[in-house]
Amino acid sequence: VMGGRSDMQAGVIETDDGPALRMRGSVRLENNGGFIQARLPLAADGEALDASGFDGVRLQVRGAPGPYFVHVRTPDCRRPWQYYRAELPVTQEWREVFVPFSDFTGESIRGKPDFGNLRSIALAAFGEAFEAELEVRRLALTQRD
């Protein structure tokens, strides 16, 4: 949480359908805030992962209504506020979602990400004040079906 008053908790939970990552918290807009996120490095020691052989990210997700996104960072993202994002549609029931790489756009950075050079992937609740709750059973780099 950078600059704002948002708060969150993240951890692995046991659901009726098996283990899942749960990210939940209050997204607040005061004091230049407005997001919560859970980020995963994709390679050791700050190295990058070559995901150029894939077409996108496939997730099994459910959650409370709100604006959610998948964020990726590459070595070109030198500032904390630079990343690439794509919308993550979420419903209250488990759903498989495919987010194509072509949907990712830069935030405070131009162009499209170099998917041959990914450093991290994140799930974010962003952009409006709301009570976020997102559960993820699976997240994978995959081909489009």
Backbone as a printed PyTorch tensor [residue, N CA C, xyz], in Angstrom:
tensor([[[  0.8600,  -1.1660,   0.0000],
         [  0.0000,   0.0000,   0.0000],
         [  0.9010,   1.2230,   0.0000]],

        [[  0.8210,   2.0350,  -1.0250],
         [  1.7540,   3.1400,  -1.1880],
         [  1.0190,   4.4660,  -1.0450]],

        [[  1.3050,   5.2170,  -0.0120],
         [  0.7920,   6.5610,   0.1330],
         [ -0.6280,   6.6620,   0.6370]],

        [[ -1.3680,   5.6090,   0.6080],
         [ -2.7690,   5.6940,   0.9560],
         [ -3.1130,   5.0620,   2.2760]],

        [[ -4.4050,   4.9090,   2.4750],
         [ -4.9140,   4.3380,   3.7160],
         [ -5.5770,   2.9790,   3.4840]],

        [[ -5.3410,   2.3990,   2.3250],
         [ -5.8780,   1.0630,   2.0530],
         [ -5.2100,   0.0610,   2.9770]],

        [[ -5.9160,  -1.0200,   3.2730],
         [ -5.3020,  -2.0890,   4.0690],
         [ -5.7230,  -3.4240,   3.4850]],

        [[ -4.8820,  -4.4450,   3.6960],
         [ -5.2060,  -5.7570,   3.1550],
         [ -4.5660,  -6.8640,   3.9540]],

        [[ -5.1200,  -8.0570,   3.7730],
         [ -4.5470,  -9.2890,   4.2840],
         [ -4.5250, -10.2590,   3.1070]],

        [[ -3.4650, -11.0610,   3.0370],
         [ -3.3700, -12.0740,   1.9870],
         [ -2.7890, -13.3360,   2.5940]],

        [[ -3.2880, -14.4740,   2.1490],
         [ -2.7730, -15.7470,   2.6270],
         [ -3.5020, -16.9000,   1.9770]],

        [[ -2.9920, -18.0850,   2.2020],
         [ -3.6080, -19.2940,   1.6630],
         [ -4.7120, -19.7460,   2.6110]],

        [[ -5.8660, -20.0400,   2.0450],
         [ -7.0100, -20.5280,   2.8150],
         [ -7.4440, -21.8780,   2.2550]],

        [[ -8.2230, -22.5960,   3.0290],
         [ -8.8020, -23.8570,   2.5670],
         [-10.2660, -23.5920,   2.2290]],

        [[-10.6550, -23.8530,   0.9790],
         [-12.0480, -23.7030,   0.5570],
         [-12.6490, -25.0960,   0.3780]],

        [[-13.9500, -25.1660,   0.1150],
         [-14.5910, -26.4530,  -0.1720],
         [-13.9910, -27.1060,  -1.4090]],

        [[-13.3660, -26.2970,  -2.2550],
         [-12.7920, -26.7800,  -3.5110],
         [-11.2760, -26.9120,  -3.4540]],

        [[-10.6940, -26.8350,  -2.2640],
         [ -9.2450, -26.9520,  -2.1220],
         [ -8.6060, -25.6300,  -1.7360]],

        [[ -7.2680, -25.5820,  -1.6910],
         [ -6.5780, -24.3700,  -1.2570],
         [ -6.6960, -23.2410,  -2.2790]],

        [[ -6.6620, -22.0140,  -1.7790],
         [ -6.7250, -20.8280,  -2.6330],
         [ -5.9830, -19.6870,  -1.9420]],

        [[ -5.4890, -18.7760,  -2.7410],
         [ -4.9380, -17.5290,  -2.2120],
         [ -6.0970, -16.5660,  -2.0330]],

        [[ -6.2060, -15.9730,  -0.8480],
         [ -7.2320, -14.9580,  -0.6080],
         [ -6.5440, -13.6250,  -0.3530]],

        [[ -6.9850, -12.6180,  -1.0930],
         [ -6.5510, -11.2400,  -0.8730],
         [ -7.8170, -10.4550,  -0.5550]],

        [[ -7.8210,  -9.8100,   0.5960],
         [ -8.9850,  -9.0000,   0.9270],
         [ -8.5580,  -7.7820,   1.7170]],

        [[ -9.3770,  -6.7510,   1.6140],
         [ -9.0800,  -5.5330,   2.3400],
         [ -9.9310,  -4.3800,   1.8570]],

        [[ -9.6450,  -3.2360,   2.4140],
         [-10.3780,  -2.0150,   2.0930],
         [ -9.5420,  -1.1610,   1.1550]],

        [[-10.0730,  -0.9250,  -0.0320],
         [ -9.4210,  -0.0120,  -0.9680],
         [ -9.9660,   1.3750,  -0.6720]],

        [[ -9.0930,   2.2840,  -0.3160],
         [ -9.4790,   3.6490,   0.0500],
         [ -8.7720,   4.6340,  -0.8740]],

        [[ -9.4180,   5.7480,  -1.1350],
         [ -8.8740,   6.7420,  -2.0560],
         [ -8.1960,   7.9120,  -1.3560]],

        [[ -8.3460,   8.0230,  -0.0310],
         [ -7.7550,   9.1490,   0.6860],
         [ -6.2260,   9.1020,   0.6070]],

        [[ -5.6110,  10.2820,   0.6680],
         [ -4.1540,  10.4090,   0.7670],
         [ -3.4310,   9.7490,  -0.4150]],

        [[ -3.9800,   9.9290,  -1.6280],
         [ -3.3850,   9.3830,  -2.8570],
         [ -3.2950,   7.8660,  -2.8590]],

        [[ -4.2220,   7.2180,  -2.1920],
         [ -4.2350,   5.7550,  -2.1690],
         [ -5.0410,   5.2090,  -3.3230]],

        [[ -5.6090,   4.0350,  -3.1290],
         [ -6.5040,   3.5180,  -4.1350],
         [ -6.2250,   2.1280,  -4.6370]],

        [[ -5.4040,   1.3240,  -3.9340],
         [ -5.1970,  -0.0450,  -4.3880],
         [ -4.6950,  -0.9400,  -3.2660]],

        [[ -4.8900,  -2.2510,  -3.4840],
         [ -4.1970,  -3.2850,  -2.7170],
         [ -3.7230,  -4.3070,  -3.7410]],

        [[ -2.6500,  -5.0210,  -3.4300],
         [ -2.1640,  -6.0220,  -4.3760],
         [ -1.3600,  -7.1050,  -3.6830]],

        [[ -1.3450,  -8.2660,  -4.3250],
         [ -0.4840,  -9.3820,  -3.9220],
         [  0.3960,  -9.6900,  -5.1330]],

        [[  1.7220,  -9.6180,  -4.9510],
         [  2.6790,  -9.7500,  -6.0600],
         [  3.5330, -10.9940,  -5.8810]],

        [[  3.8410, -11.6570,  -7.0060],
         [  4.6620, -12.8610,  -7.0200],
         [  5.8480, -12.6670,  -7.9550]],

        [[  7.0930, -12.7550,  -7.4440],
         [  8.2490, -12.7390,  -8.3520],
         [  8.2110, -13.9970,  -9.2180]],

        [[  8.6240, -13.8730, -10.4740],
         [  8.5600, -15.0040, -11.3940],
         [  9.8860, -15.7310, -11.5720]],

        [[ 10.9640, -15.1650, -11.0620],
         [ 12.2710, -15.8240, -11.1440],
         [ 13.0900, -15.3990,  -9.9290]],

        [[ 14.0980, -16.1710,  -9.6170],
         [ 14.9330, -15.9060,  -8.4400],
         [ 15.8590, -14.7170,  -8.6640]],

        [[ 16.2260, -14.0680,  -7.5820],
         [ 17.2510, -13.0170,  -7.5790],
         [ 16.9760, -11.8720,  -8.5450]],

        [[ 15.7140, -11.5220,  -8.7500],
         [ 15.3850, -10.3930,  -9.6050],
         [ 15.5640, -10.6510, -11.0880]],

        [[ 15.8280, -11.8950, -11.4430],
         [ 15.9630, -12.2520, -12.8590],
         [ 14.5870, -12.2130, -13.5180]],

        [[ 14.5440, -12.4610, -14.8220],
         [ 13.2950, -12.4160, -15.5650],
         [ 12.9290, -13.7990, -16.0980]],

        [[ 11.6410, -13.9920, -16.3300],
         [ 11.1080, -15.2310, -16.8790],
         [ 10.7210, -14.9900, -18.3330]],

        [[ 11.0900, -15.9010, -19.2120],
         [ 10.7000, -15.8130, -20.6180],
         [  9.3320, -16.4660, -20.7910]],

        [[  8.2970, -15.6440, -20.9540],
         [  6.9340, -16.1440, -21.1460],
         [  6.4750, -15.9360, -22.5860]],

        [[  7.4190, -15.6920, -23.4940],
         [  7.0580, -15.3880, -24.8800],
         [  6.4030, -16.5680, -25.6000]],

        [[  6.5270, -17.7720, -25.0800],
         [  5.8890, -18.9370, -25.6830],
         [  4.4340, -19.1170, -25.2800]],

        [[  3.9070, -18.1930, -24.4770],
         [  2.5270, -18.2700, -24.0060],
         [  1.7080, -17.1380, -24.6070]],

        [[  0.3850, -17.2650, -24.5120],
         [ -0.5290, -16.2590, -25.0550],
         [ -1.2140, -15.4160, -23.9920]],

        [[ -1.1480, -15.8490, -22.7250],
         [ -1.8380, -15.1070, -21.6890],
         [ -1.7910, -15.8020, -20.3510]],

        [[ -2.6230, -15.3050, -19.4490],
         [ -2.7020, -15.8070, -18.0830],
         [ -4.0820, -16.4320, -17.8920]],

        [[ -4.1110, -17.6560, -17.3930],
         [ -5.3720, -18.3380, -17.0990],
         [ -5.5020, -18.4460, -15.5790]],

        [[ -6.6640, -18.0330, -15.0630],
         [ -6.8920, -18.0360, -13.6260],
         [ -8.2180, -18.6920, -13.3070]],

        [[ -8.3100, -19.3040, -12.1340],
         [ -9.5840, -19.7160, -11.5490],
         [ -9.7970, -18.7850, -10.3660]],

        [[-10.8250, -17.9510, -10.4600],
         [-11.0280, -16.8890,  -9.4730],
         [-12.4940, -16.7770,  -9.0750]],

        [[-12.6890, -16.1700,  -7.9200],
         [-14.0020, -15.7140,  -7.4920],
         [-13.7590, -14.5620,  -6.5330]],

        [[-14.8080, -13.7410,  -6.3350],
         [-14.6160, -12.6430,  -5.4040],
         [-15.8060, -11.7230,  -5.3110]],

        [[-15.6410, -10.7240,  -4.4650],
         [-16.6440,  -9.6860,  -4.2870],
         [-16.5930,  -8.7420,  -5.4900]],

        [[-17.7020,  -8.0910,  -5.8210],
         [-17.6950,  -7.1620,  -6.9440],
         [-16.6850,  -6.0330,  -6.7390]],

        [[-16.0620,  -5.6270,  -7.8340],
         [-15.1100,  -4.5240,  -7.7910],
         [-14.1490,  -4.5910,  -8.9530]],

        [[-13.3780,  -3.5330,  -9.1540],
         [-12.3960,  -3.5280, -10.2370],
         [-11.1050,  -4.2550,  -9.8290]],

        [[-10.8200,  -5.3620, -10.5120],
         [ -9.6100,  -6.1470, -10.2600],
         [ -8.7770,  -6.1960, -11.5360]],

        [[ -7.4690,  -6.3520, -11.3580],
         [ -6.5440,  -6.3560, -12.4840],
         [ -5.4320,  -7.3620, -12.2540]],

        [[ -4.8430,  -7.8160, -13.3630],
         [ -3.5870,  -8.5470, -13.3400],
         [ -2.5200,  -7.5400, -13.7480]],

        [[ -1.4560,  -7.4420, -12.9590],
         [ -0.3330,  -6.5500, -13.2650],
         [  0.8970,  -7.3880, -13.5700]],

        [[  1.6970,  -6.9620, -14.5320],
         [  3.0120,  -7.5650, -14.7590],
         [  4.0460,  -6.4510, -14.7910]],

        [[  5.2590,  -6.8250, -14.3990],
         [  6.3880,  -5.8900, -14.4400],
         [  7.5320,  -6.5370, -15.2030]],

        [[  8.2460,  -5.7000, -15.9500],
         [  9.4240,  -6.1050, -16.7090],
         [ 10.5940,  -5.2380, -16.2410]],

        [[ 11.8090,  -5.5180, -16.7080],
         [ 12.9320,  -4.6460, -16.3400],
         [ 12.7360,  -3.1890, -16.7660]],

        [[ 11.8670,  -2.9300, -17.7480],
         [ 11.5790,  -1.5510, -18.1580],
         [ 10.7880,  -0.7850, -17.0990]],

        [[ 10.1760,  -1.4720, -16.1710],
         [  9.3980,  -0.8450, -15.0930],
         [ 10.3680,  -0.4830, -13.9700]],

        [[ 10.9720,   0.6790, -14.0810],
         [ 12.0170,   1.0780, -13.1330],
         [ 11.4620,   1.7890, -11.9020]],

        [[ 10.3150,   2.3930, -12.0290],
         [  9.6890,   3.1210, -10.9180],
         [  8.5580,   2.2800, -10.3260]],

        [[  8.2820,   2.4430,  -9.0270],
         [  7.2210,   1.6360,  -8.3960],
         [  5.8520,   1.8140,  -9.0480]],

        [[  5.5980,   2.9530,  -9.6610],
         [  4.2910,   3.2250, -10.2530],
         [  4.2180,   2.8130, -11.7270]],

        [[  5.2490,   2.1640, -12.2410],
         [  5.2430,   1.6870, -13.6210],
         [  4.9370,   0.1890, -13.6550]],

        [[  3.9490,  -0.1860, -14.4510],
         [  3.5660,  -1.5880, -14.6170],
         [  2.6510,  -1.6800, -15.8230]],

        [[  2.3230,  -2.8890, -16.1980],
         [  1.3580,  -3.1530, -17.2600],
         [  0.1800,  -3.8750, -16.6210]],

        [[ -1.0370,  -3.5230, -17.0590],
         [ -2.2050,  -4.1220, -16.4210],
         [ -3.2450,  -4.5500, -17.4480]],

        [[ -4.0500,  -5.5180, -17.0210],
         [ -5.2050,  -5.9680, -17.7940],
         [ -6.3320,  -6.2400, -16.8080]],

        [[ -7.5440,  -5.9490, -17.2350],
         [ -8.7060,  -6.1560, -16.3700],
         [ -8.9160,  -7.6400, -16.0960]],

        [[ -9.3150,  -7.9340, -14.8580],
         [ -9.6070,  -9.3020, -14.4280],
         [-11.0840,  -9.3790, -14.0530]],

        [[-11.9320,  -9.9640, -14.9160],
         [-13.3510, -10.0820, -14.5700],
         [-13.5510, -11.1170, -13.4680]],

        [[-14.3230, -10.7470, -12.4670],
         [-14.5270, -11.6030, -11.2950],
         [-16.0210, -11.6980, -10.9960]],

        [[-16.4730, -12.9080, -10.6580],
         [-17.8420, -13.1260, -10.1970],
         [-17.7820, -13.7850,  -8.8200]],

        [[-18.9220, -13.9110,  -8.1710],
         [-18.9390, -14.5010,  -6.8350],
         [-18.7930, -16.0180,  -6.8630]],

        [[-18.9590, -16.6350,  -8.0170],
         [-18.7760, -18.0800,  -8.1710],
         [-17.4300, -18.3440,  -8.8410]],

        [[-16.8430, -19.5180,  -8.5590],
         [-15.5910, -19.8850,  -9.2150],
         [-15.7720, -19.8150, -10.7230]],

        [[-14.7790, -19.2370, -11.3820],
         [-14.8380, -19.0600, -12.8270],
         [-13.4300, -19.1380, -13.3830]],

        [[-13.2680, -19.7820, -14.5230],
         [-11.9740, -19.7650, -15.1990],
         [-11.9490, -18.5850, -16.1610]],

        [[-10.8850, -17.8010, -16.0830],
         [-10.7470, -16.5930, -16.8880],
         [ -9.4240, -16.6560, -17.6370]],

        [[ -9.4460, -16.2930, -18.9170],
         [ -8.2200, -16.1750, -19.6950],
         [ -7.9940, -14.6960, -19.9760]],

        [[ -6.8350, -14.1820, -19.5790],
         [ -6.4650, -12.7870, -19.8210],
         [ -5.3620, -12.7940, -20.8780]],

        [[ -5.6780, -12.4190, -22.1280],
         [ -4.6640, -12.4590, -23.1800],
         [ -3.5900, -11.3950, -22.9800]],

        [[ -2.3660, -11.7400, -23.3590],
         [ -1.2700, -10.7750, -23.2610],
         [ -1.5960,  -9.4940, -24.0290]],

        [[ -2.3650,  -9.6020, -25.1050],
         [ -2.6990,  -8.4230, -25.9160],
         [ -3.5440,  -7.4060, -25.1500]],

        [[ -4.1640,  -7.7970, -24.0350],
         [ -4.9820,  -6.8700, -23.2360],
         [ -4.1570,  -5.9690, -22.3180]],

        [[ -2.8800,  -6.2790, -22.1060],
         [ -2.0730,  -5.5180, -21.1540],
         [ -1.6520,  -4.1760, -21.7460]],

        [[ -1.8600,  -3.1170, -20.9540],
         [ -1.4490,  -1.7710, -21.3450],
         [ -0.5890,  -1.1700, -20.2400]],

        [[  0.2400,  -0.2110, -20.6250],
         [  1.1580,   0.3950, -19.6760],
         [  0.5050,   1.4210, -18.7770]],

        [[  0.9620,   1.4630, -17.5450],
         [  0.5780,   2.4890, -16.5730],
         [  1.8450,   3.2640, -16.2420]],

        [[  1.9030,   4.5140, -16.6600],
         [  3.0880,   5.3730, -16.4960],
         [  4.2920,   4.8210, -17.2590]],

        [[  4.0170,   4.0290, -18.2910],
         [  5.0630,   3.4850, -19.1620],
         [  4.4210,   3.2420, -20.5320]],

        [[  5.1650,   3.5290, -21.5850],
         [  4.6190,   3.4090, -22.9440],
         [  4.7750,   2.0000, -23.4990]],

        [[  3.9290,   1.7100, -24.4690],
         [  4.0580,   0.4710, -25.2140],
         [  3.4570,  -0.7320, -24.5170]],

        [[  3.8080,  -1.8780, -25.0630],
         [  3.3480,  -3.1670, -24.5440],
         [  4.4940,  -3.8430, -23.8090]],

        [[  4.1910,  -4.7120, -22.8560],
         [  5.2660,  -5.3960, -22.1300],
         [  6.0010,  -6.4000, -23.0150]],

        [[  7.2610,  -6.6130, -22.6850],
         [  8.0740,  -7.6530, -23.3170],
         [  7.8410,  -8.9350, -22.5310]],

        [[  6.9760,  -9.8030, -23.0360],
         [  6.6310, -11.0200, -22.3030],
         [  7.7660, -12.0370, -22.3070]],

        [[  8.8220, -11.7600, -23.0220],
         [ 10.0190, -12.5820, -22.9460],
         [ 10.9050, -12.1940, -21.7880]],

        [[ 10.4430, -11.2230, -20.9980],
         [ 11.2850, -10.6570, -19.9490],
         [ 10.4310, -10.2050, -18.7550]],

        [[  9.6870, -11.1290, -18.1360],
         [  8.7950, -10.7860, -17.0180],
         [  9.4890, -10.9780, -15.6800]],

        [[  9.3230,  -9.9960, -14.8050],
         [  9.8890, -10.1090, -13.4520],
         [  8.8660, -10.5290, -12.4120]],

        [[  7.6260, -10.0310, -12.5420],
         [  6.6240, -10.3650, -11.5290],
         [  5.2310, -10.2780, -12.1140]],

        [[  4.3130, -10.9220, -11.3960],
         [  2.8950, -10.8450, -11.7220],
         [  2.1600, -10.5330, -10.4200]],

        [[  1.1000,  -9.7440, -10.5060],
         [  0.3650,  -9.3500,  -9.3010],
         [ -1.1300,  -9.3500,  -9.5900]],

        [[ -1.8910,  -9.5120,  -8.5360],
         [ -3.3330,  -9.3270,  -8.5670],
         [ -3.6150,  -8.0670,  -7.7800]],

        [[ -4.4270,  -7.1740,  -8.3420],
         [ -4.6630,  -5.8880,  -7.7010],
         [ -6.1440,  -5.5490,  -7.6970]],

        [[ -6.5760,  -4.9130,  -6.6230],
         [ -7.8820,  -4.2740,  -6.5290],
         [ -7.5660,  -2.7870,  -6.5720]],

        [[ -8.1900,  -2.0560,  -7.5060],
         [ -7.6540,  -0.7420,  -7.8400],
         [ -8.7250,   0.1860,  -8.3890]],

        [[ -8.6140,   1.4640,  -8.0580],
         [ -9.3270,   2.4860,  -8.7900],
         [-10.5740,   3.0710,  -8.1720]],

        [[-11.1850,   2.3790,  -7.2370],
         [-12.3490,   2.9460,  -6.5540],
         [-12.3880,   2.4090,  -5.1320]],

        [[-13.0710,   3.1420,  -4.2660],
         [-13.1790,   2.7140,  -2.8700],
         [-14.1680,   1.5570,  -2.7870]],

        [[-13.7040,   0.4290,  -2.2310],
         [-14.5890,  -0.7170,  -2.0380],
         [-13.9260,  -1.7360,  -1.1250]],

        [[-14.7370,  -2.6860,  -0.6630],
         [-14.2430,  -3.7980,   0.1450],
         [-13.9080,  -4.9410,  -0.8060]],

        [[-12.6300,  -5.1670,  -1.0000],
         [-12.1620,  -6.1660,  -1.9590],
         [-12.0170,  -7.5230,  -1.2940]],

        [[-12.3800,  -8.5550,  -2.0270],
         [-12.0930,  -9.9280,  -1.6190],
         [-11.9550, -10.7440,  -2.8930]],

        [[-10.7730, -11.2990,  -3.0890],
         [-10.4600, -12.0620,  -4.2880],
         [ -9.8150, -13.3740,  -3.8700]],

        [[-10.3290, -14.4820,  -4.4020],
         [ -9.7460, -15.7990,  -4.1420],
         [ -9.2930, -16.3880,  -5.4710]],

        [[ -8.0890, -16.9600,  -5.4690],
         [ -7.4880, -17.5190,  -6.6840],
         [ -7.0670, -18.9500,  -6.3980]],

        [[ -7.6280, -19.8820,  -7.1470],
         [ -7.2670, -21.2980,  -7.0170],
         [ -6.1420, -21.6820,  -7.9550]],

        [[ -6.0500, -20.9910,  -9.0750],
         [ -5.0400, -21.3290, -10.0750],
         [ -4.6600, -20.0780, -10.8380]],

        [[ -3.3630, -19.9420, -11.1130],
         [ -2.8430, -18.8760, -11.9610],
         [ -1.7330, -19.5080, -12.7860]],

        [[ -1.8560, -19.4530, -14.1150],
         [ -0.8730, -20.1080, -14.9790],
         [ -0.6800, -19.3170, -16.2590]],

        [[  0.5380, -19.2970, -16.7570],
         [  0.8170, -18.7940, -18.0930],
         [  0.4400, -19.9110, -19.0530]],

        [[ -0.4100, -19.6190, -20.0490],
         [ -0.9160, -20.6740, -20.9310],
         [ -1.0770, -20.1790, -22.3590]],

        [[ -1.3910, -21.1210, -23.2270],
         [ -1.7940, -20.8290, -24.5980],
         [ -3.2940, -20.5560, -24.6030]],

        [[ -3.7250, -19.7970, -25.5670],
         [ -5.1690, -19.6460, -25.7750],
         [ -5.6780, -20.9900, -26.2800]],

        [[ -6.8710, -21.3960, -25.8700],
         [ -7.4010, -22.7050, -26.3090],
         [ -7.6090, -22.7610, -27.7990]]])
